[in-house]
Amino acid sequence: MAEQQERPQLVLYKWAPGWGLPSLSVACLQVEAYLRLAKIPFAVQDCNAPSAAPTAQLPVLDAGADLVAPDSGAAAAPGPLAEFAAARVMIDYLKQKCVDLDRGLTASQRAEAAAYAALLEGKLQPALLYGAWCEAGPFAAHTRPAYGAGLPFPLSQWAPRATRKALAAHFAATPAAAIYQGAAEALDALALRLGSGHPSPEGGFFFGPQPSSLDAALYACLAFLRGAPVVHPSLAKKLAAHRSLASYVERLGGAAFAAPAPSAADASMDWSAWSGADADDKYSKARSEKEGELQRKGRRWLLCAAGAIAAYIFLSGQYIQFEQLVGYEYEEDEDDE
């Protein structure tokens, strides 16, 4: 791709590829799709755990003087929900500092884009998260192994379960059937819009020949829906039944993700977010706050890891078989559902 021939000026820290997708995370896919559609030169740093990122959360955008991440309030949400908040912050940054994909939209198109973006955030994204984290079968077979792969035992077991419990609490007031029904209705509405003569044959994007930020968000959801094994079967069938949606995601995938992005290790970078560079804006201010928070989190992480290892050595060597304890905790989780 032409945008990857220039020297990257940004590094996207994201969850590593998995399930045949460029990332396990829908939010990470959204940010990468925006960068690619906007033809912004960037490199990627695939991470197997949030601790591998400068702010101990994913995704993160390293722009030299600016380290772009959500504020502490948004970051306090359960991991996957915080990732969507981070994606919104990063796309706002890219619009202001790099390329605004929405600059050519008319007033009516902007209103339509906002409405469909709200539909994705309110209906489709929750169903994707619920299927991956709250459904017992997909979580045990796919989500927990994928997200725990980069962590040492026993954190590889505990960390995904902690995320699952937090999301289960978040969705506790909404029945699963209602979540999936809302997502199915959203897919029907999107299919109707894309099948009504839009996008134009010349372009293939939501609003015609030019991509928008909505294309990045929609592609991320549909690509995950098509490729991830954790998607509820009813939604996978719904996507397959709508030819306009299937052709849309195939078209954008071929246009935007035809070539891999360079890794941060291989790219020729002449700057670093840790070099002390400064900029007088909200993003660099957020960076300094995040660096301090990272130091505090790092100390707590080391203490927790040391305690977990000590507990494991004690329990496995004396009175309790640790494997039985882990299995018992998992069975309790299933009973609570």
C-alpha positions as CSV (number, residue, x, y, z in Angstrom):
1,M,0.0,0.0,0.0
2,A,1.2,3.5,-0.8
3,E,0.8,4.8,2.7
4,Q,3.2,2.2,4.0
5,Q,6.0,3.3,1.7
6,E,6.6,6.5,3.7
7,R,8.3,6.6,7.0
8,P,5.8,5.9,9.8
9,Q,5.1,8.8,12.2
10,L,2.7,6.9,14.4
11,V,2.9,3.6,16.3
12,L,-0.4,1.8,17.1
13,Y,-0.1,-0.5,20.2
14,K,-2.8,-3.1,19.7
15,W,-3.9,-6.5,20.8
16,A,-2.1,-9.1,18.7
17,P,-3.7,-10.8,15.7
18,G,-5.9,-13.8,16.3
19,W,-8.8,-15.7,14.8
20,G,-7.7,-14.7,11.3
21,L,-8.1,-11.0,12.2
22,P,-5.4,-8.3,12.4
23,S,-6.4,-8.0,16.1
24,L,-8.4,-9.7,18.7
25,S,-10.1,-6.4,19.6
26,V,-12.8,-4.7,17.6
27,A,-11.7,-1.3,18.9
28,C,-8.1,-2.0,17.8
29,L,-9.4,-3.0,14.4
30,Q,-11.4,0.3,14.2
31,V,-8.3,2.5,14.8
32,E,-6.2,0.5,12.4
33,A,-8.9,0.7,9.7
34,Y,-9.1,4.5,10.1
35,L,-5.3,4.8,9.7
36,R,-5.3,2.6,6.6
37,L,-8.3,4.3,5.0
38,A,-6.8,7.7,5.7
39,K,-3.5,6.6,4.2
40,I,-1.6,7.8,7.3
41,P,1.8,6.2,7.6
42,F,2.0,4.1,10.8
43,A,3.6,1.1,12.4
44,V,2.1,-1.4,14.7
45,Q,3.3,-3.0,18.0
46,D,1.3,-6.2,18.5
47,C,0.8,-6.8,22.3
48,N,-0.2,-10.0,24.1
49,A,-1.1,-8.1,27.3
50,P,-1.9,-4.4,28.2
51,S,1.2,-4.2,30.3
52,A,3.2,-4.3,27.0
53,A,1.8,-0.8,26.0
54,P,3.2,2.5,27.4
55,T,0.0,3.2,29.3
56,A,-0.7,-0.4,30.4
57,Q,-3.9,-0.4,28.3
58,L,-4.8,-1.1,24.7
59,P,-5.1,0.4,22.2
60,V,-2.6,3.3,22.5
61,L,-1.4,5.6,19.8
62,D,2.2,6.8,20.1
63,A,2.7,10.1,18.1
64,G,6.1,11.1,19.4
65,A,5.3,14.1,21.6
66,D,1.8,12.8,22.1
67,L,0.7,9.6,23.7
68,V,-3.0,9.3,22.9
69,A,-5.2,7.4,25.3
70,P,-8.5,8.0,27.1
71,D,-8.7,9.8,30.4
72,S,-8.7,7.9,33.7
73,G,-12.5,7.9,34.0
74,A,-12.9,6.1,30.6
75,A,-10.0,3.8,31.3
76,A,-11.6,2.6,34.5
77,A,-14.4,0.8,32.6
78,P,-14.0,-3.0,32.0
79,G,-11.2,-3.6,29.5
80,P,-13.1,-4.1,26.2
81,L,-15.4,-1.1,27.0
82,A,-12.4,1.1,27.7
83,E,-10.9,0.0,24.4
84,F,-13.9,1.5,22.5
85,A,-13.4,4.8,24.5
86,A,-9.8,4.7,23.6
87,A,-10.6,4.2,19.9
88,R,-12.9,7.3,19.9
89,V,-10.2,9.4,21.5
90,M,-7.6,8.3,19.0
91,I,-9.8,8.9,15.9
92,D,-10.6,12.4,17.2
93,Y,-6.9,13.0,17.5
94,L,-6.3,11.7,14.0
95,K,-9.0,14.0,12.7
96,Q,-7.5,17.0,14.4
97,K,-3.8,16.3,13.8
98,C,-3.6,14.2,10.7
99,V,-6.4,13.4,8.3
100,D,-10.2,14.0,8.8
101,L,-12.0,11.4,6.7
102,D,-15.3,13.2,7.4
103,R,-14.1,16.6,6.0
104,G,-16.0,16.0,2.7
105,L,-19.3,15.0,4.2
106,T,-22.4,17.2,3.8
107,A,-24.4,18.2,6.8
108,S,-27.0,15.5,6.1
109,Q,-24.3,12.9,5.7
110,R,-22.7,13.9,9.0
111,A,-26.1,13.5,10.7
112,E,-26.5,10.1,9.1
113,A,-23.0,9.0,10.0
114,A,-23.7,10.0,13.6
115,A,-26.9,8.0,13.7
116,Y,-25.3,4.9,12.3
117,A,-22.3,5.3,14.6
118,A,-24.7,5.4,17.6
119,L,-26.4,2.2,16.2
120,L,-23.0,0.4,16.1
121,E,-22.1,1.6,19.6
122,G,-25.5,0.9,21.2
123,K,-26.5,-2.4,19.4
124,L,-23.8,-4.2,17.5
125,Q,-20.7,-3.6,19.6
126,P,-22.4,-4.8,22.9
127,A,-23.4,-8.1,21.2
128,L,-19.9,-8.7,20.0
129,L,-18.5,-8.2,23.5
130,Y,-21.3,-10.3,25.1
131,G,-20.7,-13.2,22.8
132,A,-16.9,-13.2,23.3
133,W,-16.8,-12.7,27.1
134,C,-20.2,-13.6,28.7
135,E,-21.1,-16.8,26.8
136,A,-19.6,-19.7,28.7
137,G,-18.7,-21.9,25.7
138,P,-16.9,-19.3,23.5
139,F,-15.2,-17.8,26.5
140,A,-13.7,-21.2,27.6
141,A,-12.8,-22.4,24.1
142,H,-11.5,-19.2,22.5
143,T,-11.5,-15.9,24.5
144,R,-9.7,-17.1,27.6
145,P,-6.9,-18.9,25.7
146,A,-6.4,-16.0,23.3
147,Y,-6.3,-13.2,25.9
148,G,-4.4,-15.3,28.4
149,A,-1.7,-16.4,26.0
150,G,0.7,-13.6,26.8
151,L,0.4,-13.8,30.6
152,P,2.2,-16.2,33.0
153,F,0.3,-18.8,34.9
154,P,-1.8,-18.3,37.0
155,L,-2.5,-14.7,35.7
156,S,-3.4,-16.2,32.3
157,Q,-6.4,-17.8,34.1
158,W,-7.3,-15.0,36.4
159,A,-7.1,-11.9,34.2
160,P,-9.5,-13.1,31.5
161,R,-12.0,-14.2,34.2
162,A,-11.8,-10.9,35.9
163,T,-12.7,-9.1,32.7
164,R,-15.5,-11.6,32.1
165,K,-17.0,-10.9,35.6
166,A,-16.8,-7.2,35.0
167,L,-18.6,-7.4,31.7
168,A,-21.2,-9.8,33.1
169,A,-21.9,-7.2,35.8
170,H,-22.2,-4.5,33.1
171,F,-24.7,-6.5,31.1
172,A,-26.5,-8.0,34.1
173,A,-29.7,-5.9,33.6
174,T,-30.1,-6.8,29.9
175,P,-31.2,-10.3,28.8
176,A,-28.9,-12.0,26.3
177,A,-31.9,-12.4,23.9
178,A,-32.4,-8.6,23.9
179,I,-28.8,-7.9,23.2
180,Y,-28.7,-10.2,20.2
181,Q,-32.1,-9.0,18.9
182,G,-30.8,-5.4,19.0
183,A,-27.7,-6.5,17.0
184,A,-29.8,-8.4,14.5
185,E,-32.0,-5.3,13.9
186,A,-28.9,-3.1,13.5
187,L,-27.6,-5.5,10.8
188,D,-31.0,-5.4,9.0
189,A,-30.9,-1.6,9.1
190,L,-27.3,-1.5,7.8
191,A,-28.0,-4.0,5.1
192,L,-31.1,-2.0,3.9
193,R,-29.0,1.2,3.7
194,L,-26.1,-0.4,1.9
195,G,-28.4,-2.3,-0.5
196,S,-30.4,0.8,-1.5
197,G,-28.1,1.9,-4.2
198,H,-25.3,3.0,-1.8
199,P,-22.4,2.9,-1.8
200,S,-21.8,3.9,-5.4
201,P,-20.2,1.3,-7.6
202,E,-17.2,3.6,-8.2
203,G,-16.2,3.8,-4.6
204,G,-17.7,1.1,-2.5
205,F,-17.7,3.0,0.8
206,F,-20.7,3.9,2.9
207,F,-21.1,7.4,1.4
208,G,-19.7,6.6,-2.1
209,P,-16.2,7.0,-3.5
210,Q,-14.5,8.4,-0.4
211,P,-14.1,6.6,3.0
212,S,-15.3,8.1,6.3
213,S,-14.8,7.4,9.9
214,L,-18.0,5.4,9.8
215,D,-16.4,3.0,7.4
216,A,-13.7,2.3,9.9
217,A,-16.1,1.5,12.7
218,L,-18.4,-0.5,10.5
219,Y,-15.6,-2.5,8.9
220,A,-14.2,-3.4,12.3
221,C,-17.6,-4.7,13.5
222,L,-18.4,-6.7,10.4
223,A,-14.9,-8.1,10.0
224,F,-15.1,-9.4,13.6
225,L,-18.6,-10.7,13.0
226,R,-17.4,-12.6,9.9
227,G,-14.1,-14.0,11.3
228,A,-14.2,-14.4,15.1
229,P,-15.3,-17.9,16.4
230,V,-16.9,-16.2,19.5
231,V,-19.7,-14.5,17.5
232,H,-23.2,-15.8,18.3
233,P,-24.4,-18.2,15.5
234,S,-27.6,-16.2,14.9
235,L,-25.6,-13.0,14.1
236,A,-23.1,-14.9,11.9
237,K,-26.0,-16.3,9.9
238,K,-27.6,-12.8,9.7
239,L,-24.4,-11.4,8.2
240,A,-24.2,-14.2,5.7
241,A,-27.8,-13.7,4.7
242,H,-27.2,-10.0,3.8
243,R,-25.3,-10.0,0.6
244,S,-24.8,-6.2,0.8
245,L,-23.0,-6.5,4.2
246,A,-20.9,-9.5,3.1
247,S,-19.7,-7.8,-0.1
248,Y,-19.1,-4.5,1.8
249,V,-16.7,-6.1,4.4
250,E,-15.0,-8.1,1.7
251,R,-14.5,-5.0,-0.4
252,L,-13.1,-2.8,2.4
253,G,-10.9,-5.6,3.6
254,G,-9.3,-5.9,0.2
255,A,-8.9,-2.2,-0.2
256,A,-7.5,-1.4,3.3
257,F,-5.8,-4.5,4.6
258,A,-4.3,-5.9,1.4
259,A,-0.7,-5.4,2.8
260,P,0.5,-5.8,6.4
261,A,1.6,-2.7,8.3
262,P,5.3,-2.5,9.3
263,S,6.1,-3.5,12.9
264,A,7.5,-0.8,15.2
265,A,10.7,-2.7,15.5
266,D,11.3,-2.8,11.8
267,A,10.2,0.7,11.0
268,S,12.7,3.5,10.8
269,M,11.6,5.8,13.6
270,D,13.6,8.9,14.5
271,W,11.7,9.8,17.7
272,S,10.3,8.2,20.8
273,A,7.4,9.1,23.1
274,W,9.8,8.6,26.0
275,S,12.4,11.1,24.7
276,G,11.0,14.0,26.8
277,A,9.5,15.8,23.8
278,D,6.6,18.0,24.8
279,A,3.6,19.7,23.2
280,D,1.3,22.2,24.7
281,D,-2.0,20.4,24.2
282,K,-4.4,18.0,25.9
283,Y,-2.8,14.9,24.4
284,S,0.7,15.6,25.8
285,K,-0.9,16.4,29.1
286,A,-2.7,13.1,29.1
287,R,0.6,11.5,28.3
288,S,2.4,12.8,31.3
289,E,-0.5,11.8,33.5
290,K,-0.5,8.3,32.0
291,E,3.2,7.9,32.5
292,G,2.8,8.6,36.2
293,E,-0.1,6.2,36.4
294,L,2.0,3.6,34.5
295,Q,4.7,3.7,37.2
296,R,2.1,3.2,39.9
297,K,0.5,0.4,38.0
298,G,3.8,-1.2,37.4
299,R,4.7,-1.4,41.1
300,R,1.2,-2.8,41.9
301,W,1.6,-5.4,39.1
302,L,4.9,-6.6,40.4
303,L,3.6,-7.0,43.9
304,C,0.5,-8.8,42.7
305,A,2.5,-11.1,40.5
306,A,4.9,-11.9,43.3
307,G,2.0,-12.7,45.6
308,A,0.3,-14.9,43.1
309,I,3.4,-16.9,42.4
310,A,4.0,-17.3,46.2
311,A,0.4,-18.4,46.7
312,Y,0.7,-20.9,43.8
313,I,3.9,-22.4,45.2
314,F,2.4,-22.8,48.7
315,L,-1.0,-24.2,47.5
316,S,0.4,-26.6,44.9
317,G,3.0,-27.9,47.2
318,Q,1.0,-28.5,50.4
319,Y,-2.7,-28.8,51.1
320,I,-4.6,-27.9,48.0
321,Q,-4.2,-28.9,44.4
322,F,-4.2,-25.6,42.5
323,E,-5.7,-27.1,39.4
324,Q,-8.7,-28.2,41.4
325,L,-9.1,-24.7,42.9
326,V,-9.0,-23.1,39.4
327,G,-11.6,-25.6,38.1
328,Y,-13.8,-25.0,41.1
329,E,-13.7,-21.2,40.5
330,Y,-14.7,-21.7,36.9
331,E,-17.6,-23.9,37.8
332,E,-18.8,-21.3,40.2
333,D,-18.7,-18.7,37.4
334,E,-20.9,-20.9,35.2
335,D,-23.3,-21.5,38.1
336,D,-23.7,-17.8,38.6
337,E,-24.9,-17.4,35.1
